[in-house]
């Protein structure tokens, strides 16, 4: 599962803007059919840490062990 975080704190999952609650529900639904092995957080270099940490907390609370963080630099 991959979630993008915009610099303003908005989350994008599967091309749609979502809330942390939406992400939590998506994780729980996905875990019912198969365990999520990797959770990828993609954030802009200007994204505040608090948005990344909040997303990491949701993932950890839902049993995800492997959290990968990717950053995008401005081009």
C-alpha positions in Angstrom: 0.0 0.0 0.0 1.3 3.5 -0.9 0.1 6.8 0.5 1.2 10.2 -0.7 1.4 13.2 1.6 1.2 16.6 0.1 3.1 19.5 1.8 -0.3 20.9 3.1 -1.0 17.6 4.9 -3.5 16.1 2.5 -3.2 12.3 2.0 -3.7 10.6 -1.3 -4.5 6.9 -1.6 -5.2 5.3 -5.0 -5.4 8.7 -6.6 -8.0 10.0 -4.2 -7.8 12.5 -1.3 -8.5 10.7 1.9 -8.4 11.2 5.7 -6.4 9.3 8.3 -9.6 7.5 9.2 -10.1 6.5 5.5 -6.6 5.1 5.4 -7.1 3.2 8.6 -10.3 1.6 7.1 -8.4 0.8 3.9 -5.7 -1.0 5.9 -8.2 -2.9 7.9 -10.1 -3.9 4.8 -6.9 -5.0 3.0 -5.7 -7.0 6.0 -9.0 -9.0 5.9 -8.1 -10.5 2.5 -4.3 -10.5 2.7 -1.7 -9.1 5.1 0.0 -5.9 4.0 3.7 -6.4 3.8 5.0 -3.0 2.9 3.5 0.4 3.6 5.1 3.1 1.6 4.8 6.8 2.6 5.7 9.2 -0.2 6.2 12.8 0.9 7.4 16.0 -0.6 10.6 17.4 0.9 8.5 20.3 2.3 6.0 18.0 4.1 5.9 18.6 7.8 7.0 15.7 10.0 3.7 15.7 11.9 1.8 14.4 8.9 4.3 11.6 8.3 4.3 10.6 12.0 0.5 10.6 12.1 0.4 8.3 9.1 3.1 6.0 10.6 1.1 5.8 13.8 -2.0 4.7 11.9 0.0 2.0 10.1 1.6 0.7 13.3 -1.7 0.7 15.2 -3.0 -1.6 12.5 -0.2 -4.1 12.6 2.0 -3.0 9.8 5.6 -3.8 10.4 7.4 -2.5 7.3 7.0 1.2 6.8 9.1 2.7 4.0 9.5 6.5 3.6 10.2 8.0 0.2 10.8 11.7 -0.4 10.4 13.7 -3.6 12.7 16.6 -4.2 11.6 19.6 -6.2 12.7 19.5 -9.8 
